[in-house]
Amino acid sequence: MVARHRAPLRKGTDTAAAIRLVPGGAGANVASWAAYWGCADVRLLGRVGAESADWHAKALRDAGVRPLLAVDDEAPTGTVICLVDAAAERTFLTDSGAVLRLDPADWSPGLLDGVAHLHLSGYLFFAEPGRTTATTALAAARARGVSVSVDPASAGFLAETGVDRFLAATAGVDVLLPSHDEAELLTGLPDPLDAAAKLSHQFPLVVAKQGAEGAVVSSAGSTPVRIPPVPATASDTTGAGDAFTGAFLCARLNRAPATEAAAEGCRAGALAVERVGGRPE
């Protein structure tokens, strides 16, 4: 639920806003942008409530994504109220709902049949049973030689659950795609170049998204590289990082070097901030 308010929020009374209900979810957004950027046979495993399963499945199919949705009869679909201010910056109020209940029983190694790359949303690592599901999928991918990427997803939840736990759970991941705040939280280093360089000691490739400042690409033993931003007139920054990730992964699967793939990610992020919601249209 995206609420764009141009005046500051006023306590105890009304604040005018333009409100839209749109499909979302970090993993679903990444999948949709990857398909939009040209990747074939993009699949999404997720868990949704029965009340909106058909709606979400149709939205994914319309975006070119094959939905593999576990339907939860006890918990509603995860919902986010996204408050977007006059500067297009967003604040999330999150009810994770069925998302947190993605269970190892929902996973099957057969889901990797024909798959070239597995991307895991960081939200899976913040609670059980999602954490076990994610580490199970990661181990299965590694056993098959399938590359894996993770987006830490939320500095707020990352701080609550602990940096050390997250880093331990994501051991073996090939590509880490943190935001500026997530990279700083994971390393304690405010400079994005320093943070990306430190993270590349654990992850072979680190792509630190910097919003309107572009991105930083770092790999073990190399000097971090700044990727310039693509100019855009922002209306809503919701899902811009997901757009970056989807386009970046698609470019990498098409054998683009990391720096070129990151430039594609910046281009997708610029497109995303000029529309409302986290999906391509």
C-alpha atoms as an extended CHARMM CRD file, in Angstrom:
* protein
*
       281  EXT
         1         1  MET       CA              0.0000000000        0.0000000000        0.0000000000  PROA      1               0.0000000000
         2         2  VAL       CA              1.8230000000        3.1330000000       -1.2580000000  PROA      2               0.0000000000
         3         3  ALA       CA              0.7400000000        6.4470000000        0.2780000000  PROA      3               0.0000000000
         4         4  ARG       CA              2.4110000000        9.4920000000       -1.2790000000  PROA      4               0.0000000000
         5         5  HSD       CA              2.0220000000       12.5650000000        0.9360000000  PROA      5               0.0000000000
         6         6  ARG       CA              3.4220000000       15.9190000000       -0.0890000000  PROA      6               0.0000000000
         7         7  ALA       CA              2.9200000000       17.6310000000        3.2770000000  PROA      7               0.0000000000
         8         8  PRO       CA              4.5400000000       16.4020000000        6.5030000000  PROA      8               0.0000000000
         9         9  LEU       CA              2.4710000000       13.8660000000        8.4430000000  PROA      9               0.0000000000
        10        10  ARG       CA              0.2650000000       15.5480000000       11.0460000000  PROA      10              0.0000000000
        11        11  LYS       CA             -0.4980000000       13.6460000000       14.2390000000  PROA      11              0.0000000000
        12        12  GLY       CA             -4.0950000000       13.3310000000       15.3440000000  PROA      12              0.0000000000
        13        13  THR       CA             -5.6730000000       14.5130000000       12.1010000000  PROA      13              0.0000000000
        14        14  ASP       CA             -5.6910000000       14.0320000000        8.3230000000  PROA      14              0.0000000000
        15        15  THR       CA             -2.8260000000       14.3590000000        5.8820000000  PROA      15              0.0000000000
        16        16  ALA       CA             -3.8160000000       14.2800000000        2.2120000000  PROA      16              0.0000000000
        17        17  ALA       CA             -2.1840000000       11.4890000000        0.2010000000  PROA      17              0.0000000000
        18        18  ALA       CA             -2.3920000000        9.6790000000       -3.1170000000  PROA      18              0.0000000000
        19        19  ILE       CA             -2.8470000000        5.9890000000       -2.2470000000  PROA      19              0.0000000000
        20        20  ARG       CA             -2.3910000000        2.9270000000       -4.4620000000  PROA      20              0.0000000000
        21        21  LEU       CA             -2.5430000000       -0.7950000000       -3.7950000000  PROA      21              0.0000000000
        22        22  VAL       CA              0.1560000000       -2.5470000000       -5.8340000000  PROA      22              0.0000000000
        23        23  PRO       CA              1.8080000000       -5.9870000000       -5.7670000000  PROA      23              0.0000000000
        24        24  GLY       CA              5.1940000000       -6.0250000000       -4.0500000000  PROA      24              0.0000000000
        25        25  GLY       CA              7.6250000000       -8.0670000000       -2.0240000000  PROA      25              0.0000000000
        26        26  ALA       CA             11.3880000000       -7.7660000000       -2.4500000000  PROA      26              0.0000000000
        27        27  GLY       CA             11.8910000000      -11.1630000000       -4.0820000000  PROA      27              0.0000000000
        28        28  ALA       CA              8.8720000000      -10.7360000000       -6.3460000000  PROA      28              0.0000000000
        29        29  ASN       CA             10.0450000000       -7.2810000000       -7.3920000000  PROA      29              0.0000000000
        30        30  VAL       CA             13.5250000000       -8.5910000000       -8.2480000000  PROA      30              0.0000000000
        31        31  ALA       CA             12.0180000000      -11.4300000000      -10.2770000000  PROA      31              0.0000000000
        32        32  SER       CA              9.7250000000       -9.0480000000      -12.1640000000  PROA      32              0.0000000000
        33        33  TRP       CA             12.5550000000       -6.6710000000      -13.0470000000  PROA      33              0.0000000000
        34        34  ALA       CA             14.7910000000       -9.5650000000      -14.1320000000  PROA      34              0.0000000000
        35        35  ALA       CA             12.0530000000      -10.7440000000      -16.4940000000  PROA      35              0.0000000000
        36        36  TYR       CA             11.4740000000       -7.1810000000      -17.7110000000  PROA      36              0.0000000000
        37        37  TRP       CA             15.2010000000       -6.8530000000      -18.4180000000  PROA      37              0.0000000000
        38        38  GLY       CA             15.0830000000       -9.9120000000      -20.6620000000  PROA      38              0.0000000000
        39        39  CYS       CA             15.8170000000      -12.9650000000      -18.5240000000  PROA      39              0.0000000000
        40        40  ALA       CA             13.9380000000      -16.0830000000      -19.5770000000  PROA      40              0.0000000000
        41        41  ASP       CA             12.0720000000      -18.5040000000      -17.2930000000  PROA      41              0.0000000000
        42        42  VAL       CA             12.2750000000      -16.4520000000      -14.1140000000  PROA      42              0.0000000000
        43        43  ARG       CA             10.6960000000      -18.3630000000      -11.2280000000  PROA      43              0.0000000000
        44        44  LEU       CA              9.5920000000      -17.1620000000       -7.8000000000  PROA      44              0.0000000000
        45        45  LEU       CA              9.1220000000      -19.3250000000       -4.7290000000  PROA      45              0.0000000000
        46        46  GLY       CA              7.1360000000      -17.4890000000       -2.0730000000  PROA      46              0.0000000000
        47        47  ARG       CA              4.4150000000      -17.9290000000        0.5030000000  PROA      47              0.0000000000
        48        48  VAL       CA              1.1460000000      -16.0060000000        0.3780000000  PROA      48              0.0000000000
        49        49  GLY       CA             -2.1590000000      -15.9760000000        2.2060000000  PROA      49              0.0000000000
        50        50  ALA       CA             -5.1430000000      -17.6310000000        0.6100000000  PROA      50              0.0000000000
        51        51  GLU       CA             -6.9950000000      -14.3030000000        0.4190000000  PROA      51              0.0000000000
        52        52  SER       CA             -4.7550000000      -12.8880000000       -2.3050000000  PROA      52              0.0000000000
        53        53  ALA       CA             -2.9390000000      -15.8730000000       -3.8060000000  PROA      53              0.0000000000
        54        54  ASP       CA             -4.6820000000      -15.6030000000       -7.1900000000  PROA      54              0.0000000000
        55        55  TRP       CA             -4.0760000000      -11.8440000000       -7.3920000000  PROA      55              0.0000000000
        56        56  HSD       CA             -0.3630000000      -12.2390000000       -6.7310000000  PROA      56              0.0000000000
        57        57  ALA       CA             -0.0190000000      -15.1820000000       -9.1050000000  PROA      57              0.0000000000
        58        58  LYS       CA             -1.6700000000      -13.2110000000      -11.9180000000  PROA      58              0.0000000000
        59        59  ALA       CA              0.5140000000      -10.1520000000      -11.2730000000  PROA      59              0.0000000000
        60        60  LEU       CA              3.6330000000      -12.3160000000      -11.4860000000  PROA      60              0.0000000000
        61        61  ARG       CA              2.5100000000      -14.0560000000      -14.6710000000  PROA      61              0.0000000000
        62        62  ASP       CA              1.6830000000      -10.6710000000      -16.2130000000  PROA      62              0.0000000000
        63        63  ALA       CA              5.2440000000       -9.5980000000      -15.3560000000  PROA      63              0.0000000000
        64        64  GLY       CA              6.7160000000      -12.6490000000      -17.1090000000  PROA      64              0.0000000000
        65        65  VAL       CA              7.4930000000      -14.5600000000      -13.9120000000  PROA      65              0.0000000000
        66        66  ARG       CA              6.4940000000      -18.1570000000      -13.2210000000  PROA      66              0.0000000000
        67        67  PRO       CA              4.8140000000      -18.1430000000       -9.7690000000  PROA      67              0.0000000000
        68        68  LEU       CA              5.6100000000      -21.0600000000       -7.4520000000  PROA      68              0.0000000000
        69        69  LEU       CA              3.5050000000      -19.9390000000       -4.5100000000  PROA      69              0.0000000000
        70        70  ALA       CA              2.8270000000      -21.8670000000       -1.3190000000  PROA      70              0.0000000000
        71        71  VAL       CA             -0.6320000000      -20.8760000000       -0.0720000000  PROA      71              0.0000000000
        72        72  ASP       CA             -1.0100000000      -20.3370000000        3.6750000000  PROA      72              0.0000000000
        73        73  ASP       CA             -4.5030000000      -20.9260000000        5.1000000000  PROA      73              0.0000000000
        74        74  GLU       CA             -3.6210000000      -19.4920000000        8.5050000000  PROA      74              0.0000000000
        75        75  ALA       CA             -1.6460000000      -16.2890000000        7.8690000000  PROA      75              0.0000000000
        76        76  PRO       CA             -2.4380000000      -13.4300000000        5.4660000000  PROA      76              0.0000000000
        77        77  THR       CA             -0.0990000000      -12.3160000000        2.7210000000  PROA      77              0.0000000000
        78        78  GLY       CA              2.6740000000      -10.0210000000        3.9260000000  PROA      78              0.0000000000
        79        79  THR       CA              1.6780000000       -6.3780000000        3.6050000000  PROA      79              0.0000000000
        80        80  VAL       CA              3.6720000000       -3.1530000000        3.6820000000  PROA      80              0.0000000000
        81        81  ILE       CA              2.3330000000        0.3580000000        4.1720000000  PROA      81              0.0000000000
        82        82  CYS       CA              4.8210000000        2.5310000000        2.3270000000  PROA      82              0.0000000000
        83        83  LEU       CA              4.8140000000        6.2300000000        3.2260000000  PROA      83              0.0000000000
        84        84  VAL       CA              6.4620000000        8.2980000000        0.4990000000  PROA      84              0.0000000000
        85        85  ASP       CA              7.2610000000       11.9290000000        1.2870000000  PROA      85              0.0000000000
        86        86  ALA       CA              7.7250000000       14.9820000000       -0.9350000000  PROA      86              0.0000000000
        87        87  ALA       CA             11.3680000000       14.0250000000       -1.5510000000  PROA      87              0.0000000000
        88        88  ALA       CA             10.2100000000       10.5750000000       -2.7990000000  PROA      88              0.0000000000
        89        89  GLU       CA             11.8790000000        8.8890000000        0.1930000000  PROA      89              0.0000000000
        90        90  ARG       CA              9.9550000000        5.9420000000        1.6050000000  PROA      90              0.0000000000
        91        91  THR       CA              9.3040000000        4.6170000000        5.0960000000  PROA      91              0.0000000000
        92        92  PHE       CA              7.9390000000        1.0980000000        5.5610000000  PROA      92              0.0000000000
        93        93  LEU       CA              5.4470000000       -0.2580000000        8.0760000000  PROA      93              0.0000000000
        94        94  THR       CA              5.7400000000       -4.0070000000        7.6260000000  PROA      94              0.0000000000
        95        95  ASP       CA              3.4590000000       -6.9090000000        8.5350000000  PROA      95              0.0000000000
        96        96  SER       CA              5.3830000000       -9.8980000000        7.1850000000  PROA      96              0.0000000000
        97        97  GLY       CA              2.4710000000      -12.3140000000        7.5580000000  PROA      97              0.0000000000
        98        98  ALA       CA              2.8630000000      -15.5110000000        5.5470000000  PROA      98              0.0000000000
        99        99  VAL       CA              6.2850000000      -14.4060000000        4.2870000000  PROA      99              0.0000000000
       100       100  LEU       CA              7.8660000000      -15.4090000000        7.6010000000  PROA      100             0.0000000000
       101       101  ARG       CA              6.2880000000      -18.8460000000        7.3410000000  PROA      101             0.0000000000
       102       102  LEU       CA              8.0930000000      -19.9900000000        4.1790000000  PROA      102             0.0000000000
       103       103  ASP       CA              9.0050000000      -23.4530000000        5.3450000000  PROA      103             0.0000000000
       104       104  PRO       CA             11.6530000000      -26.0180000000        4.3400000000  PROA      104             0.0000000000
       105       105  ALA       CA              8.7050000000      -28.1940000000        3.2950000000  PROA      105             0.0000000000
       106       106  ASP       CA              7.9220000000      -25.5570000000        0.6380000000  PROA      106             0.0000000000
       107       107  TRP       CA             11.3800000000      -26.1120000000       -0.8360000000  PROA      107             0.0000000000
       108       108  SER       CA             12.4000000000      -28.9140000000       -3.1740000000  PROA      108             0.0000000000
       109       109  PRO       CA             15.8000000000      -29.4540000000       -4.8380000000  PROA      109             0.0000000000
       110       110  GLY       CA             13.8390000000      -29.9840000000       -8.0360000000  PROA      110             0.0000000000
       111       111  LEU       CA             13.1070000000      -26.2610000000       -8.0580000000  PROA      111             0.0000000000
       112       112  LEU       CA             16.7080000000      -25.8160000000       -9.2120000000  PROA      112             0.0000000000
       113       113  ASP       CA             16.2430000000      -27.9630000000      -12.3220000000  PROA      113             0.0000000000
       114       114  GLY       CA             17.4290000000      -25.9140000000      -15.2820000000  PROA      114             0.0000000000
       115       115  VAL       CA             18.2850000000      -22.9320000000      -13.0740000000  PROA      115             0.0000000000
       116       116  ALA       CA             21.4320000000      -20.8830000000      -13.7520000000  PROA      116             0.0000000000
       117       117  HSD       CA             21.2490000000      -18.6510000000      -10.6790000000  PROA      117             0.0000000000
       118       118  LEU       CA             19.4380000000      -18.5060000000       -7.3310000000  PROA      118             0.0000000000
       119       119  HSD       CA             18.6360000000      -15.1800000000       -5.6670000000  PROA      119             0.0000000000
       120       120  LEU       CA             17.5670000000      -15.1000000000       -2.0130000000  PROA      120             0.0000000000
       121       121  SER       CA             15.8300000000      -12.1580000000       -0.3890000000  PROA      121             0.0000000000
       122       122  GLY       CA             17.4760000000      -11.1170000000        2.8640000000  PROA      122             0.0000000000
       123       123  TYR       CA             14.0780000000      -11.0690000000        4.5520000000  PROA      123             0.0000000000
       124       124  LEU       CA             14.2710000000      -14.8590000000        4.6730000000  PROA      124             0.0000000000
       125       125  PHE       CA             17.2650000000      -14.6940000000        7.0220000000  PROA      125             0.0000000000
       126       126  PHE       CA             15.6000000000      -12.6270000000        9.7480000000  PROA      126             0.0000000000
       127       127  ALA       CA             13.4220000000      -15.3150000000       11.3900000000  PROA      127             0.0000000000
       128       128  GLU       CA             12.5740000000      -19.0010000000       11.4100000000  PROA      128             0.0000000000
       129       129  PRO       CA             11.5000000000      -21.0090000000        9.4960000000  PROA      129             0.0000000000
       130       130  GLY       CA             12.5870000000      -18.7160000000        6.6560000000  PROA      130             0.0000000000
       131       131  ARG       CA             16.2370000000      -18.7900000000        7.7400000000  PROA      131             0.0000000000
       132       132  THR       CA             16.3640000000      -22.5920000000        7.5820000000  PROA      132             0.0000000000
       133       133  THR       CA             14.5650000000      -22.5470000000        4.2200000000  PROA      133             0.0000000000
       134       134  ALA       CA             17.0830000000      -20.0720000000        2.8330000000  PROA      134             0.0000000000
       135       135  THR       CA             20.1370000000      -21.9470000000        4.0870000000  PROA      135             0.0000000000
       136       136  THR       CA             18.6700000000      -25.2120000000        2.7510000000  PROA      136             0.0000000000
       137       137  ALA       CA             18.1900000000      -23.6480000000       -0.6790000000  PROA      137             0.0000000000
       138       138  LEU       CA             21.6810000000      -22.1280000000       -0.5390000000  PROA      138             0.0000000000
       139       139  ALA       CA             23.2580000000      -25.4910000000        0.2700000000  PROA      139             0.0000000000
       140       140  ALA       CA             21.3180000000      -27.1970000000       -2.5220000000  PROA      140             0.0000000000
       141       141  ALA       CA             22.4290000000      -24.5700000000       -5.0360000000  PROA      141             0.0000000000
       142       142  ARG       CA             26.0600000000      -24.8410000000       -3.9630000000  PROA      142             0.0000000000
       143       143  ALA       CA             25.9040000000      -28.6340000000       -4.3120000000  PROA      143             0.0000000000
       144       144  ARG       CA             24.7360000000      -28.2190000000       -7.9140000000  PROA      144             0.0000000000
       145       145  GLY       CA             27.2410000000      -25.4930000000       -8.7700000000  PROA      145             0.0000000000
       146       146  VAL       CA             24.4660000000      -22.8910000000       -9.0930000000  PROA      146             0.0000000000
       147       147  SER       CA             25.5980000000      -19.3880000000       -8.1950000000  PROA      147             0.0000000000
       148       148  VAL       CA             23.7340000000      -17.5730000000       -5.4040000000  PROA      148             0.0000000000
       149       149  SER       CA             23.1240000000      -13.9220000000       -4.5770000000  PROA      149             0.0000000000
       150       150  VAL       CA             21.5890000000      -12.2880000000       -1.5050000000  PROA      150             0.0000000000
       151       151  ASP       CA             20.2220000000       -8.8050000000       -0.9240000000  PROA      151             0.0000000000
       152       152  PRO       CA             20.2590000000       -8.0450000000        2.8400000000  PROA      152             0.0000000000
       153       153  ALA       CA             16.9460000000       -6.2200000000        2.2400000000  PROA      153             0.0000000000
       154       154  SER       CA             16.4430000000       -4.2920000000        5.4950000000  PROA      154             0.0000000000
       155       155  ALA       CA             18.8980000000       -2.4430000000        7.7000000000  PROA      155             0.0000000000
       156       156  GLY       CA             16.2200000000       -2.2750000000       10.3970000000  PROA      156             0.0000000000
       157       157  PHE       CA             15.5770000000       -6.0180000000       10.5550000000  PROA      157             0.0000000000
       158       158  LEU       CA             19.2910000000       -6.7360000000       10.0900000000  PROA      158             0.0000000000
       159       159  ALA       CA             20.0900000000       -4.6650000000       13.1810000000  PROA      159             0.0000000000
       160       160  GLU       CA             17.3890000000       -6.4550000000       15.1840000000  PROA      160             0.0000000000
       161       161  THR       CA             18.4630000000       -9.9900000000       14.3160000000  PROA      161             0.0000000000
       162       162  GLY       CA             22.2270000000       -9.4270000000       14.3840000000  PROA      162             0.0000000000
       163       163  VAL       CA             25.0040000000       -8.9290000000       11.8700000000  PROA      163             0.0000000000
       164       164  ASP       CA             27.0070000000      -11.9620000000       12.9630000000  PROA      164             0.0000000000
       165       165  ARG       CA             24.0280000000      -14.2810000000       12.5310000000  PROA      165             0.0000000000
       166       166  PHE       CA             23.3460000000      -12.9320000000        9.0550000000  PROA      166             0.0000000000
       167       167  LEU       CA             26.9750000000      -13.2600000000        7.9510000000  PROA      167             0.0000000000
       168       168  ALA       CA             27.1550000000      -16.8170000000        9.2670000000  PROA      168             0.0000000000
       169       169  ALA       CA             23.9300000000      -17.8210000000        7.5120000000  PROA      169             0.0000000000
       170       170  THR       CA             25.0520000000      -16.3580000000        4.1790000000  PROA      170             0.0000000000
       171       171  ALA       CA             28.4700000000      -18.0300000000        4.1120000000  PROA      171             0.0000000000
       172       172  GLY       CA             29.0250000000      -19.4400000000        0.6170000000  PROA      172             0.0000000000
       173       173  VAL       CA             27.0140000000      -16.7510000000       -1.1870000000  PROA      173             0.0000000000
       174       174  ASP       CA             28.6480000000      -15.5840000000       -4.4300000000  PROA      174             0.0000000000
       175       175  VAL       CA             27.1840000000      -12.0790000000       -4.7220000000  PROA      175             0.0000000000
       176       176  LEU       CA             26.0640000000       -9.7260000000       -1.9430000000  PROA      176             0.0000000000
       177       177  LEU       CA             23.9550000000       -6.7090000000       -2.9180000000  PROA      177             0.0000000000
       178       178  PRO       CA             23.5990000000       -4.4460000000        0.1340000000  PROA      178             0.0000000000
       179       179  SER       CA             22.3500000000       -0.8780000000        0.2880000000  PROA      179             0.0000000000
       180       180  HSD       CA             24.6060000000        1.8460000000        1.6660000000  PROA      180             0.0000000000
       181       181  ASP       CA             23.0650000000        1.5060000000        5.1480000000  PROA      181             0.0000000000
       182       182  GLU       CA             23.2220000000       -2.2960000000        5.1060000000  PROA      182             0.0000000000
       183       183  ALA       CA             26.8750000000       -2.2970000000        4.0340000000  PROA      183             0.0000000000
       184       184  GLU       CA             27.7330000000        0.1520000000        6.8210000000  PROA      184             0.0000000000
       185       185  LEU       CA             25.8390000000       -1.9570000000        9.3570000000  PROA      185             0.0000000000
       186       186  LEU       CA             27.5640000000       -5.1550000000        8.2270000000  PROA      186             0.0000000000
       187       187  THR       CA             31.0450000000       -3.6300000000        8.4450000000  PROA      187             0.0000000000
       188       188  GLY       CA             30.8950000000       -0.6460000000       10.7790000000  PROA      188             0.0000000000
       189       189  LEU       CA             32.4620000000        1.4240000000        7.9640000000  PROA      189             0.0000000000
       190       190  PRO       CA             30.5750000000        4.5180000000        6.7260000000  PROA      190             0.0000000000
       191       191  ASP       CA             32.6110000000        4.9400000000        3.5390000000  PROA      191             0.0000000000
       192       192  PRO       CA             31.0030000000        2.7810000000        0.8180000000  PROA      192             0.0000000000
       193       193  LEU       CA             34.3290000000        1.9360000000       -0.8280000000  PROA      193             0.0000000000
       194       194  ASP       CA             35.7930000000        0.7430000000        2.4600000000  PROA      194             0.0000000000
       195       195  ALA       CA             32.6360000000       -1.1970000000        3.3580000000  PROA      195             0.0000000000
       196       196  ALA       CA             32.4650000000       -2.9410000000       -0.0220000000  PROA      196             0.0000000000
       197       197  ALA       CA             36.1640000000       -3.8150000000        0.1410000000  PROA      197             0.0000000000
       198       198  LYS       CA             35.7620000000       -5.3600000000        3.5950000000  PROA      198             0.0000000000
       199       199  LEU       CA             32.7060000000       -7.3790000000        2.5820000000  PROA      199             0.0000000000
       200       200  SER       CA             34.5670000000       -8.7260000000       -0.4630000000  PROA      200             0.0000000000
       201       201  HSD       CA             36.8040000000      -10.6510000000        1.9350000000  PROA      201             0.0000000000
       202       202  GLN       CA             33.7870000000      -12.9220000000        2.6080000000  PROA      202             0.0000000000
       203       203  PHE       CA             31.7860000000      -12.6020000000       -0.6220000000  PROA      203             0.0000000000
       204       204  PRO       CA             33.5030000000      -13.0170000000       -4.0210000000  PROA      204             0.0000000000
       205       205  LEU       CA             31.5260000000      -10.1130000000       -5.4790000000  PROA      205             0.0000000000
       206       206  VAL       CA             29.9600000000       -7.1980000000       -3.5990000000  PROA      206             0.0000000000
       207       207  VAL       CA             27.7250000000       -4.6550000000       -5.3000000000  PROA      207             0.0000000000
       208       208  ALA       CA             26.8100000000       -1.9250000000       -2.8330000000  PROA      208             0.0000000000
       209       209  LYS       CA             23.8150000000        0.1000000000       -4.0240000000  PROA      209             0.0000000000
       210       210  GLN       CA             24.0910000000        3.8190000000       -3.2490000000  PROA      210             0.0000000000
       211       211  GLY       CA             20.7130000000        5.1060000000       -4.4100000000  PROA      211             0.0000000000
       212       212  ALA       CA             21.0600000000        8.4550000000       -6.1590000000  PROA      212             0.0000000000
       213       213  GLU       CA             24.8630000000        8.1150000000       -5.8580000000  PROA      213             0.0000000000
       214       214  GLY       CA             25.0590000000        5.0420000000       -8.1150000000  PROA      214             0.0000000000
       215       215  ALA       CA             26.8300000000        1.9140000000       -6.8700000000  PROA      215             0.0000000000
       216       216  VAL       CA             30.1610000000        0.4600000000       -5.7750000000  PROA      216             0.0000000000
       217       217  VAL       CA             31.5200000000       -2.8270000000       -7.1540000000  PROA      217             0.0000000000
       218       218  SER       CA             34.1950000000       -4.7510000000       -5.2760000000  PROA      218             0.0000000000
       219       219  SER       CA             35.7330000000       -8.1950000000       -5.5770000000  PROA      219             0.0000000000
       220       220  ALA       CA             38.4450000000       -9.8830000000       -3.5580000000  PROA      220             0.0000000000
       221       221  GLY       CA             41.9090000000       -8.5460000000       -4.3370000000  PROA      221             0.0000000000
       222       222  SER       CA             40.7320000000       -5.6540000000       -6.5040000000  PROA      222             0.0000000000
       223       223  THR       CA             40.1800000000       -1.9480000000       -5.9310000000  PROA      223             0.0000000000
       224       224  PRO       CA             36.4830000000       -1.0230000000       -5.4880000000  PROA      224             0.0000000000
       225       225  VAL       CA             34.9830000000        0.8080000000       -8.4610000000  PROA      225             0.0000000000
       226       226  ARG       CA             32.3300000000        3.5290000000       -8.3260000000  PROA      226             0.0000000000
       227       227  ILE       CA             29.5000000000        3.2210000000      -10.8540000000  PROA      227             0.0000000000
       228       228  PRO       CA             27.8910000000        6.5920000000      -11.6550000000  PROA      228             0.0000000000
       229       229  PRO       CA             24.1490000000        7.0780000000      -11.1870000000  PROA      229             0.0000000000
       230       230  VAL       CA             21.6400000000        7.5480000000      -13.9920000000  PROA      230             0.0000000000
       231       231  PRO       CA             19.7570000000       10.8470000000      -13.6430000000  PROA      231             0.0000000000
       232       232  ALA       CA             16.0620000000       10.5460000000      -12.8150000000  PROA      232             0.0000000000
       233       233  THR       CA             13.1650000000       12.5980000000      -11.5000000000  PROA      233             0.0000000000
       234       234  ALA       CA             12.0460000000       10.5910000000       -8.5030000000  PROA      234             0.0000000000
       235       235  SER       CA              8.3840000000       10.0910000000       -7.6290000000  PROA      235             0.0000000000
       236       236  ASP       CA              8.7220000000        7.0070000000       -5.4190000000  PROA      236             0.0000000000
       237       237  THR       CA             11.9300000000        5.2370000000       -4.3920000000  PROA      237             0.0000000000
       238       238  THR       CA             10.0540000000        2.0720000000       -3.3610000000  PROA      238             0.0000000000
       239       239  GLY       CA             11.6590000000       -0.9780000000       -4.9580000000  PROA      239             0.0000000000
       240       240  ALA       CA             14.4840000000        0.9100000000       -6.6910000000  PROA      240             0.0000000000
       241       241  GLY       CA             17.0300000000       -1.4120000000       -5.0940000000  PROA      241             0.0000000000
       242       242  ASP       CA             15.0190000000       -4.4250000000       -6.2450000000  PROA      242             0.0000000000
       243       243  ALA       CA             14.9930000000       -3.0330000000       -9.7840000000  PROA      243             0.0000000000
       244       244  PHE       CA             18.7620000000       -2.6150000000       -9.6180000000  PROA      244             0.0000000000
       245       245  THR       CA             19.1860000000       -6.1990000000       -8.4380000000  PROA      245             0.0000000000
       246       246  GLY       CA             16.9130000000       -7.6850000000      -11.0880000000  PROA      246             0.0000000000
       247       247  ALA       CA             18.6210000000       -5.8640000000      -13.9510000000  PROA      247             0.0000000000
       248       248  PHE       CA             22.1050000000       -6.5190000000      -12.5380000000  PROA      248             0.0000000000
       249       249  LEU       CA             21.4940000000      -10.2690000000      -12.2430000000  PROA      249             0.0000000000
       250       250  CYS       CA             19.9820000000      -10.4620000000      -15.7150000000  PROA      250             0.0000000000
       251       251  ALA       CA             22.9980000000       -8.6760000000      -17.1880000000  PROA      251             0.0000000000
       252       252  ARG       CA             25.3790000000      -10.9780000000      -15.3260000000  PROA      252             0.0000000000
       253       253  LEU       CA             23.5370000000      -14.0460000000      -16.6100000000  PROA      253             0.0000000000
       254       254  ASN       CA             24.0700000000      -12.6060000000      -20.0770000000  PROA      254             0.0000000000
       255       255  ARG       CA             27.8120000000      -12.5810000000      -19.2640000000  PROA      255             0.0000000000
       256       256  ALA       CA             28.2340000000       -8.8360000000      -18.7370000000  PROA      256             0.0000000000
       257       257  PRO       CA             31.2050000000       -7.8310000000      -16.5420000000  PROA      257             0.0000000000
       258       258  ALA       CA             30.2220000000       -6.7910000000      -13.0260000000  PROA      258             0.0000000000
       259       259  THR       CA             30.7640000000       -3.0870000000      -13.6790000000  PROA      259             0.0000000000
       260       260  GLU       CA             28.6130000000       -3.1450000000      -16.8280000000  PROA      260             0.0000000000
       261       261  ALA       CA             25.9400000000       -5.1340000000      -15.0150000000  PROA      261             0.0000000000
       262       262  ALA       CA             25.9570000000       -2.5720000000      -12.1950000000  PROA      262             0.0000000000
       263       263  ALA       CA             25.4850000000        0.1970000000      -14.7600000000  PROA      263             0.0000000000
       264       264  GLU       CA             22.4340000000       -1.7000000000      -16.0310000000  PROA      264             0.0000000000
       265       265  GLY       CA             21.2420000000       -1.8800000000      -12.4410000000  PROA      265             0.0000000000
       266       266  CYS       CA             21.5650000000        1.8880000000      -12.0900000000  PROA      266             0.0000000000
       267       267  ARG       CA             19.5410000000        2.3330000000      -15.2760000000  PROA      267             0.0000000000
       268       268  ALA       CA             16.7680000000        0.1030000000      -13.9180000000  PROA      268             0.0000000000
       269       269  GLY       CA             16.8130000000        1.9190000000      -10.5850000000  PROA      269             0.0000000000
       270       270  ALA       CA             16.3790000000        5.2410000000      -12.3890000000  PROA      270             0.0000000000
       271       271  LEU       CA             13.3510000000        3.8550000000      -14.2290000000  PROA      271             0.0000000000
       272       272  ALA       CA             11.9000000000        2.5020000000      -11.0020000000  PROA      272             0.0000000000
       273       273  VAL       CA             11.9730000000        5.7730000000       -9.0630000000  PROA      273             0.0000000000
       274       274  GLU       CA              9.9870000000        7.5270000000      -11.7890000000  PROA      274             0.0000000000
       275       275  ARG       CA              6.9560000000        5.2520000000      -11.2480000000  PROA      275             0.0000000000
       276       276  VAL       CA              4.8520000000        4.3110000000       -8.2430000000  PROA      276             0.0000000000
       277       277  GLY       CA              5.4520000000        0.9260000000       -6.6240000000  PROA      277             0.0000000000
       278       278  GLY       CA              8.2350000000       -1.6130000000       -6.9140000000  PROA      278             0.0000000000
       279       279  ARG       CA              7.4490000000       -3.2930000000      -10.2450000000  PROA      279             0.0000000000
       280       280  PRO       CA              8.0380000000       -2.4080000000      -13.9020000000  PROA      280             0.0000000000
       281       281  GLU       CA              4.9710000000       -1.3390000000      -15.8350000000  PROA      281             0.0000000000
